[in-house]
Amino acid sequence: MSPASTSAPSSAVRGLLGRLTGYGRPAGPAPTSAPVVPQAQPYAGGSGPYGVLLCHGFTGTPHSMRPWAEHLEAAGFRVVLPRLPGHGTSWQELNRTQWTDWYAAVDRAFVDLTRQCERVGVAGLSMGGALALRLAEQHGDAVAALALVNPCINITDPRIRFSRLLSVVPSLRGIAGDIAKPGEGEFGYTRNPLRALHSQTELWADVRAGLDRVTSPTQVYWSRQDHVVDPSSLALIRAGVRTPDLEVVTLERSYHVATLDYDADDIFRGSADFFRRHVGDRA
């Protein structure tokens, strides 16, 4: 991606950025290095010939996917849930990464898992769904099946059109924690790093351009009330993928982070059955 401009924005632009993002307000010091928080640790477990790689979302951590991974492990799958670069430390560190770094991490994990397993499926939440789709675009039938929860490959919010401009601003308010269930929380950044967000829009464009290469059986869980991802992503996936086996499940009670919400058990059971049919022993 092209480097973002480092010149100072004009007063008019600063006013616009202030209204949209809170530009100019203190956001705290930028740590040179931050430790990985306990909730962000990667996870791997299980054994046997059938595997599932799980991909978490933008500004999130493996915490949002850990219960899903543990359910699939209990169902007999070997599971791998990596921590994406720049996640689980500080939002400033995430701002120093790009989508190619995140994709490289899941690609390495996928290739490693295929060396241990006969067949491998991929699961993803939000941006993790975009990464999962790109794996299917790049690896073809080696991705035996996809299970996606509120996958994001597009946003119609008009502010996204200013993402390159906004990327000169360090951050805005975070998006983590869109969960309907009282008392349930997601560990994620309280700030949304805008250089990284702009890079994410480039990931979306790349994935959208290759959707016709997705032929893997695909299951999509979609929350009717999602305050992060709008329905345009689902419409694009439905129109773009070329799999003969596309299943869409509507979640009536959950918000964006559905893997920690009211419908989580339905996602876990339904995806385990789906992976058994397409990844597990089909004989």
Backbone torsions as a table, in degrees:
resi	resn	phi	psi	omega
1	MET	NA	152.5	179.6
2	SER	-71.1	142.9	178.4
3	PRO	-65.6	142.2	178.9
4	ALA	-70.3	148.6	178.2
5	SER	-63.8	141.1	179.2
6	THR	-106.3	3.7	179.4
7	SER	-73.9	152.8	-178.3
8	ALA	-71.9	136.7	178.6
9	PRO	-70.1	154.9	178.6
10	SER	-68.3	169.7	-179.8
11	SER	-63.4	-37.6	178.6
12	ALA	-64.6	-43.4	178.6
13	VAL	-65.6	-39.5	178.4
14	ARG	-60.6	-37.2	177.6
15	GLY	-64.0	-44.5	177.9
16	LEU	-61.7	-46.0	-179.4
17	LEU	-63.9	-36.1	178.5
18	GLY	-62.5	-43.0	179.7
19	ARG	-67.0	-37.4	-175.5
20	LEU	-82.3	-35.7	-166.3
21	THR	-128.8	-12.8	-171.2
22	GLY	83.3	21.6	179.1
23	TYR	-54.2	136.0	178.1
24	GLY	97.3	-13.1	176.9
25	ARG	-85.3	148.1	-179.7
26	PRO	-61.1	137.3	178.9
27	ALA	-119.3	7.7	178.3
28	GLY	92.1	160.7	-178.1
29	PRO	-69.3	151.6	178.1
30	ALA	-94.0	111.5	-179.5
31	PRO	-68.7	144.4	177.5
32	THR	-72.5	-32.3	177.7
33	SER	-154.1	136.2	-178.7
34	ALA	-125.9	141.3	178.7
35	PRO	-71.2	156.7	175.2
36	VAL	-77.2	126.2	-179.1
37	VAL	-71.8	153.8	-176.5
38	PRO	-56.7	-36.9	-178.2
39	GLN	-67.3	-16.2	-174.5
40	ALA	-96.4	3.8	-177.1
41	GLN	-65.2	141.0	176.3
42	PRO	-66.8	166.4	-178.2
43	TYR	-138.1	142.5	173.5
44	ALA	-148.2	142.2	-179.8
45	GLY	-167.6	172.0	178.5
46	GLY	84.7	175.0	179.9
47	SER	-152.1	-179.9	178.8
48	GLY	104.3	179.4	-170.2
49	PRO	-88.0	-1.8	-175.7
50	TYR	-122.6	127.7	-173.6
51	GLY	-124.7	160.4	173.8
52	VAL	-136.4	126.9	172.1
53	LEU	-96.3	132.5	179.9
54	LEU	-114.9	136.6	-175.7
55	CYS	-122.2	121.9	179.7
56	HIS	-83.7	178.3	-171.7
57	GLY	-99.6	180.0	-177.2
58	PHE	-67.6	128.8	-176.0
59	THR	68.5	-1.4	178.4
60	GLY	-90.3	-165.8	-179.3
61	THR	-146.9	173.7	174.0
62	PRO	-57.1	-18.3	179.0
63	HIS	-53.5	-39.1	-176.5
64	SER	-71.9	-15.5	-177.4
65	MET	-113.3	-8.8	-173.5
66	ARG	-58.4	-46.5	179.2
67	PRO	-60.8	-36.5	177.3
68	TRP	-64.3	-45.6	179.1
69	ALA	-60.4	-42.8	-179.0
70	GLU	-66.4	-36.1	177.1
71	HIS	-64.6	-45.5	179.7
72	LEU	-65.1	-36.4	175.8
73	GLU	-62.0	-45.1	178.6
74	ALA	-63.9	-26.5	178.4
75	ALA	-80.6	-2.0	174.0
76	GLY	109.7	5.0	-178.3
77	PHE	-95.3	148.6	166.6
78	ARG	-80.0	125.6	-174.3
79	VAL	-120.8	146.3	175.2
80	VAL	-135.5	127.4	-178.9
81	LEU	-130.2	92.2	-177.5
82	PRO	-79.4	160.7	170.0
83	ARG	-93.8	126.0	-179.4
84	LEU	-72.0	146.3	178.6
85	PRO	-54.7	137.7	179.0
86	GLY	82.6	-2.7	-178.2
87	HIS	-104.6	146.8	177.2
88	GLY	78.7	12.9	178.5
89	THR	-124.7	-82.0	176.0
90	SER	-147.0	151.2	-179.8
91	TRP	-65.9	-28.1	177.2
92	GLN	-63.9	-37.4	177.7
93	GLU	-67.6	-39.4	176.7
94	LEU	-60.8	-34.7	179.3
95	ASN	-65.6	-14.7	178.3
96	ARG	-94.7	6.2	178.8
97	THR	-113.3	168.9	178.4
98	GLN	-131.7	169.6	-176.9
99	TRP	-61.5	-30.1	179.2
100	THR	-65.2	-29.6	175.5
101	ASP	-67.8	-43.8	-179.0
102	TRP	-65.7	-43.3	-179.7
103	TYR	-66.2	-40.6	179.7
104	ALA	-58.6	-36.4	-179.7
105	ALA	-65.9	-45.8	-179.5
106	VAL	-73.6	-30.9	177.7
107	ASP	-65.1	-44.2	177.0
108	ARG	-60.9	-44.4	-179.7
109	ALA	-63.3	-39.2	179.3
110	PHE	-64.9	-47.9	-179.5
111	VAL	-61.0	-42.6	177.7
112	ASP	-60.7	-41.3	-178.3
113	LEU	-68.4	-36.5	178.5
114	THR	-65.5	-25.0	177.5
115	ARG	-75.4	-18.4	-179.3
116	GLN	-101.4	-16.1	-171.2
117	CYS	-128.1	155.1	174.9
118	GLU	-72.9	-41.4	179.3
119	ARG	-140.4	148.8	-176.2
120	VAL	-136.0	132.1	170.5
121	GLY	-105.0	166.6	-179.2
122	VAL	-131.3	134.5	176.7
123	ALA	-118.8	145.5	-179.6
124	GLY	-149.7	146.0	175.9
125	LEU	-115.0	127.1	174.7
126	SER	58.5	-120.4	176.9
127	MET	-61.1	-28.0	174.6
128	GLY	-59.8	-28.9	174.1
129	GLY	-67.2	-37.9	176.1
130	ALA	-64.6	-42.3	177.8
131	LEU	-63.6	-39.7	178.0
132	ALA	-63.3	-43.2	177.7
133	LEU	-61.5	-40.3	179.7
134	ARG	-66.4	-36.1	174.3
135	LEU	-58.8	-42.7	178.4
136	ALA	-66.1	-36.3	177.7
137	GLU	-65.7	-37.6	-174.9
138	GLN	-87.2	-32.0	-173.3
139	HIS	-107.6	-5.2	174.4
140	GLY	59.4	-132.1	-174.7
141	ASP	-67.9	-11.1	175.7
142	ALA	-63.8	-24.3	170.7
143	VAL	-87.3	102.9	-172.4
144	ALA	-70.3	-28.5	-179.9
145	ALA	-167.9	156.4	177.7
146	LEU	-123.2	136.0	169.9
147	ALA	-125.9	115.9	-171.7
148	LEU	-120.2	135.3	177.1
149	VAL	-115.0	117.1	-179.1
150	ASN	44.1	54.9	-178.7
151	PRO	-65.6	142.7	-178.3
152	CYS	-117.5	116.7	172.8
153	ILE	-129.8	7.7	-179.5
154	ASN	-167.2	148.1	173.1
155	ILE	-135.2	131.3	-179.6
156	THR	-92.7	-4.5	175.7
157	ASP	-53.1	123.4	-175.9
158	PRO	-60.9	-21.3	179.1
159	ARG	-65.0	-24.2	178.8
160	ILE	-61.1	-28.5	179.1
161	ARG	-62.9	-21.4	179.8
162	PHE	-98.0	16.0	-172.0
163	SER	-60.8	-37.3	178.4
164	ARG	-66.3	-42.2	176.8
165	LEU	-64.1	-45.6	-176.9
166	LEU	-67.8	-19.0	-177.4
167	SER	-67.6	-10.1	173.6
168	VAL	-77.7	-11.8	177.3
169	VAL	-93.7	136.3	-176.4
170	PRO	-59.8	-46.1	-171.8
171	SER	-163.4	166.4	166.6
172	LEU	-135.1	-174.3	-176.3
173	ARG	-59.2	146.5	-176.0
174	GLY	-74.3	168.2	-178.6
175	ILE	-115.1	-2.3	-175.4
176	ALA	-67.6	151.5	170.1
177	GLY	91.6	21.8	177.0
178	ASP	-80.4	84.4	-174.1
179	ILE	-133.8	132.6	-179.2
180	ALA	-80.1	-30.4	-172.3
181	LYS	-70.9	120.4	-179.5
182	PRO	-61.8	141.0	177.1
183	GLY	82.9	-5.9	179.5
184	GLU	-99.2	137.6	-179.2
185	GLY	-138.2	158.5	177.0
186	GLU	-114.6	136.2	173.3
187	PHE	-81.0	122.3	177.6
188	GLY	-162.3	171.7	-177.7
189	TYR	-69.9	144.6	175.7
190	THR	-82.2	-10.3	175.6
191	ARG	-120.3	148.7	179.2
192	ASN	-103.8	106.3	-175.1
193	PRO	-71.1	120.0	-166.3
194	LEU	-80.1	-29.0	174.0
195	ARG	-64.9	-41.6	177.3
196	ALA	-67.2	-37.3	177.3
197	LEU	-61.5	-43.0	177.9
198	HIS	-61.0	-39.9	177.5
199	SER	-63.4	-36.2	177.8
200	GLN	-61.6	-37.1	178.2
201	THR	-62.7	-30.3	176.4
202	GLU	-71.1	-35.8	172.9
203	LEU	-60.3	-46.9	179.7
204	TRP	-55.9	-46.5	-178.7
205	ALA	-61.6	-41.2	178.9
206	ASP	-62.9	-44.2	-179.3
207	VAL	-66.7	-44.0	179.9
208	ARG	-58.7	-38.8	-177.8
209	ALA	-67.3	-21.0	-177.0
210	GLY	-111.3	11.3	-175.4
211	LEU	-58.3	-30.7	-178.4
212	ASP	-69.8	-5.8	175.2
213	ARG	-93.3	-1.6	179.3
214	VAL	-85.4	109.4	178.9
215	THR	-117.7	-2.8	-179.9
216	SER	-69.4	144.0	171.6
217	PRO	-52.7	133.8	-171.2
218	THR	-132.1	131.2	176.0
219	GLN	-118.2	126.7	-178.5
220	VAL	-119.6	124.8	172.0
221	TYR	-99.8	128.4	-171.0
222	TRP	-131.9	118.9	179.6
223	SER	-78.2	129.1	177.8
224	ARG	-64.2	-32.9	176.0
225	GLN	-113.7	100.2	179.7
226	ASP	-128.2	119.7	-176.7
227	HIS	-94.8	9.0	179.7
228	VAL	-117.4	-49.7	-176.4
229	VAL	-109.8	129.8	179.5
230	ASP	-92.4	169.1	-173.4
231	PRO	-66.0	-9.7	-177.6
232	SER	-62.2	-31.5	179.7
233	SER	-64.4	-45.4	178.8
234	LEU	-62.2	-42.7	179.6
235	ALA	-61.2	-41.4	179.3
236	LEU	-66.7	-39.7	178.4
237	ILE	-65.0	-46.2	179.4
238	ARG	-58.8	-42.4	-176.7
239	ALA	-78.0	-25.0	-169.1
240	GLY	-98.9	-36.6	-175.0
241	VAL	-72.0	156.1	-177.3
242	ARG	-114.8	18.5	176.9
243	THR	-72.8	138.8	174.1
244	PRO	-78.0	-5.8	-175.9
245	ASP	-126.2	85.5	177.5
246	LEU	-116.7	122.0	-179.2
247	GLU	-120.4	126.6	178.7
248	VAL	-115.4	126.0	-179.6
249	VAL	-115.8	121.8	179.5
250	THR	-86.9	131.4	177.4
251	LEU	-100.2	118.2	-173.3
252	GLU	-87.6	-23.7	-169.9
253	ARG	-112.6	-7.6	-172.5
254	SER	-107.7	153.6	172.6
255	TYR	-93.4	-151.4	-170.3
256	HIS	-64.0	-49.0	-176.7
257	VAL	-84.1	67.0	-171.8
258	ALA	-67.9	-20.0	178.6
259	THR	-69.2	-11.7	175.6
260	LEU	-118.9	12.5	-170.1
261	ASP	-112.2	-168.8	-174.7
262	TYR	-56.1	-36.3	-174.6
263	ASP	-91.7	10.8	-174.8
264	ALA	-57.5	-45.1	-177.7
265	ASP	-62.5	-37.1	177.2
266	ASP	-64.7	-39.6	176.6
267	ILE	-62.6	-46.2	-176.3
268	PHE	-63.5	-47.6	-178.8
269	ARG	-67.3	-45.0	-177.8
270	GLY	-64.3	-41.5	179.7
271	SER	-70.9	-34.9	176.9
272	ALA	-62.0	-43.5	176.6
273	ASP	-62.7	-42.1	-179.9
274	PHE	-62.8	-45.0	179.0
275	PHE	-68.4	-33.8	175.6
276	ARG	-60.4	-41.1	-178.3
277	ARG	-68.5	-35.8	-170.1
278	HIS	-111.4	-20.5	-179.1
279	VAL	-112.5	-41.7	-177.3
280	GLY	-72.7	-174.8	-177.5
281	ASP	-65.3	108.6	-175.4
282	ARG	-92.6	3.7	-178.1
283	ALA	-73.0	NA	NA
